[in-house]
Amino acid sequence: MGYLIYFLFRLAAWLCTRLPSKITYGAAIFIGDVLFLLSRKVRSNLMHNISNVTGRRDERIVRKIFRHLALNHVDLFTTPKLSRESLEKRLEIDGFEHFLEAYGKGKGVILASIHMGCPDFVGQWLAFQGFQVTIPAEVLEPQALFRFMTKLRSAHGIRLIPVNGPLMELVRALHRGEAIALALDRDATGSGVEVKFFGKPARLPDGAARLAYRTGAPIVMAFCIRKPDNSFKVWVEPPFHVAGEGPKEEVIARAQEKIIATMERYIKAYPEQWVLSAPLWREGDEDSAGLTL
């Protein structure tokens, strides 16, 4: 199955770089609707995740998420052809001064986000501005698929490392004053902690808070949504440090509470943009996490 996905992605990328965006985005919406009908496991995961956010099973929202997932793949497939000028026309960024403030401290920046909108475009935009960005990426099978996806995402200078690779890679990047980008809503390595998320137990990674405590690097949270014309709105939150009085674990736990509250605020506001297809709460189907970008 993995090789079939690989060849389909190669074909889709070839088509997306040769057809007008009006056609590719239209096809993505159609494919999203088809996958909504056919992908029972992913639909079940999304339905369960969204029901924990909204308190109800909402097929309308889940269908929109499938569409956003498909649209995100179009954007990924065309990333190598992306220019700085075309990306700047599509991005509206509110609060970039917060990132610059944090970056100016010289301790690196932990850019923390979730699977919402198309967060990769934020990293691409930073790379175009000359910032070095390192992103831990989930390793996909087969290796040919992982290499292909990595090649697409790193086309403009983003550095990708395996998510299960050495932690010191991220620490060294921060010590060099660079930015690292972490997804906060998926425990890809299985090393997360159980917390209350939307009032229910869920396992979430606390690596951002732990890295911030260890290195002194500030955390800057950023959130992205796709607008109807396939441009994007990005909000950058003020930076904060994971420091303070008390034992280490208490300081980290307080930071994690702040992170979770901010995540919840954006997901509540834009549930149809939250494209995490992996099961977050225990009742989800562990067999299908592969559609999330």
N, C-alpha and C positions, 0 to 999 in steps of 0.2 A: 504493500500500500504506500509505503514511504517513497519508493521510486516512482510510482504513478503520480503522486503529488509533485515530486521534483520535476518530472517531464511536463506536467500540466502547468506548473509555475513558469518553467522556461518558455513554454509556448505563449502563456499569457503575457509574460514580460516582453517577448518579441512583438506581439500584437499591440500592446499598450504603447510602445515607443514608436509605432508606425501609424496608428489610427488617431483621428481627432479626439480630443478629450470629451467632447459631447457624446461621442459614440461609446467610448470606454466607460465613462461614468454611467451612462444609460444601461450598458450591459451589466455593470456591477450591481445596479439596483435590481435588475431582473434576476441575476444569479443569487443575490441575497435573498430574494423572495423564494426562489427554488430551494435553496438550502434550508430556509425556514421550514418548508414543507417536508423535506427529505431527511434532515439531520436530527433525528429524534433525540440522541444523547446530548448533543450540544444545545438543542432547544430546551431540553429538560434542565440542564445546568443553568442556562440563562434565565429561565423562568423561575427557578429556585432562588438564584441570586437576587433577581429583581423583586420577587415577592418578599424577601427579607428587608428590602429597602422601602418598598411602597406599602407593604401590608396586604397586597393582593396579587393574584396571578393576572398579568396583563399581556395578552398576546400582541396588542398593538405596539407596546414598547419593545417587546422581544423581536418582532419583525423589523423594527427600525434598527435595532442593534445588529442584526444580520446584514442589513444594508450598509451600515457604517463599517462593519468588518470587511465587506467586499470592496467598498470605496477605499479603505485604508490599503488594501492590497494593490489597487490600481496606483495609488500614490507611491507605494514601495517599489513597484515594478518600474516606475518612471523616474525614480530618484537619481540614477546616473545622468539623466538628461536635464535635470533641474539646474537652473541658473540662479545666481544670487538675486538678480533683478526680478525674475518671475516669482521666486519664493517671497521676497519682500512685499510684492504686490498682494500676496495671498495671506500674509500674516499681519494681524493687528495685535500688538503686544501692549498690555497695560501693566506697568510696574517694573519695567526692565531696570529702572534705577536701583531696585532692591538687589538684583543680581550684581550690578556693577559695584554697589556698596560692599557686598560680601566679598566679591572677587578682589577688591582693592585692599583687603586686609592681608593678603599674601599667604593665607593658610589653606588655599584651595576652597572649593565650594562643593557641597553635597546637594546636587539638584535633584529633588525628590518629586516624583509624580505618580500617576496611576494610569491604568489602561483606559484612557478617556480621550475622545477625539483622535488625533494623530500625533501623539507626543514626540515621535521620531522627528517630525518637522522642526520642533523646537531645537533639538540637538543639531540638525542640519543647519539651521539658521545660525546657531552659535559658531559652528565650524566655519561657515562663510564669513563670520565676523573676525575670525582669527583665533578663537578660543579653542584650546585643546580639550576635547571631551572624551572620557572613557566610559563605556557602558558595558556592564556584565550582561551577556546574552545567554539565554537558555540554549543548551546544545540540542540540536535536532538530529533525528536519524531519518535517512542515512546521512553519512558525512557529506555527500555531494549536495544534499539539500541545505545543510548547515553552511557549507562554504558558499553556496550561491546566495543565500540570504545575507550572509556576512558581507559578501562583495557588494551587494546592493546598498546595504545600510552604511557601509564605510566609504562609499564612492567619493565623498567630499571631505574626508579627513577624520571622521569619527573613528575612534579606536574601540574595537569590540574585543572582549575577553570572555572566556567561558565563565558562566555564572558560578560553577563549582570549582573555579580555579583558585590560586593562592590569594588570600586576603591581602597580602603585602603588596600586590599589584595596585590595589586601590589606595592603600596607605601611601605608597611611594608617589602615586599621581597627586594626591593631596599635598604631600610634602613639597612637591615641585610647584605648587600653587595652581594646579589645574582643576578642572571641574570633573566630577564623576556624576553620572545620572543613574538613579536607582528607582525601580518600580516598587511601590509600597503596598500594593494590593494583591500580591501573589507570592506565596512561600515556595519559590521554585526549588530551593535546596533542601527543604524539609527541616530547616533549623530554626524556624520561627517560634513564636510564643503564642499561647492562647490568651486572647483578649476579648473584651466585649466590643463587638462591631455591630452597630445598629441594634444594640441591646441583647445580642445573642453571641454565644461563644464561637469564635473563629480563630484560625491560626494565621497570623500575619508576621512578616519579617520585621525584626527590630534592628536590622543591620545599619540603617541610616543613623539612628540614635547612638548606637554603640560606636560607630566610626567617628561621629561628631564628638563624643565624649573622649575617645582615645586620642584624636588628632587635634582637637580644638577648632576644626573647620566648622563654619556655620552651615546650617541647613536652610536651603531656599526651596520652598514648595511652589510648583508651577502646574497649572491645569489648562488643558486645551480642549476646545470644542470645535466641531465642524459646523459652518454656517450653510444655509441652503444653496448658496452659489459655489460651494466647495472651497471657499476661503476659510480662514481659521481665526478664532479669537483666543488669545492666551492671557491668563492672569498670573502674575508673579507675586507671590506673597512676601512680606518683609522677612528678612533673615532672622534666625534665632540660634542661640548656642545651647548646647546640652551641658550645662554646668550649674553649680549651685551647692548649697549646703546639704549634708546628709550622705548616707552610704551610696555607693555607685549605682546599685540596682534601683534604688528609689529615684535617683536623678534621671536615670534612663527611662524608668516607668512613667515619670511625669512628662518627659519629652514625648514618649509614645502616646500618651493621652492627648497631648496637643496635636500631634500628627493625625491621630484617628479622628478627632473632632473636625479638623480641617477637611480631611478626606470625605467624611460624612456630609459636610455642608455642600460640597460640590456635587457629589453623587446624588444627593436629594434634589438638587436644583436641575440636574441634567441626567436623569437615569437612562434615557435612551442613548446617551453618548458613552455610557460605561460598557466597554466592549470586552470585559473579562469573561471569556467563555469557559474557563476552568472553574470547577466547583469550589466555592470559598467556605461554605458551611458544610458540616459533615454529611448532610443528606444528599449532596450532589453526586453525580456519576463520575468517578475518578478516571474513567476510560477515555475521556475526550477533553483535552485541554488545547488541542493543536490549532484552533482557528484564531486564537488571540495573537495580535501583533504587539 
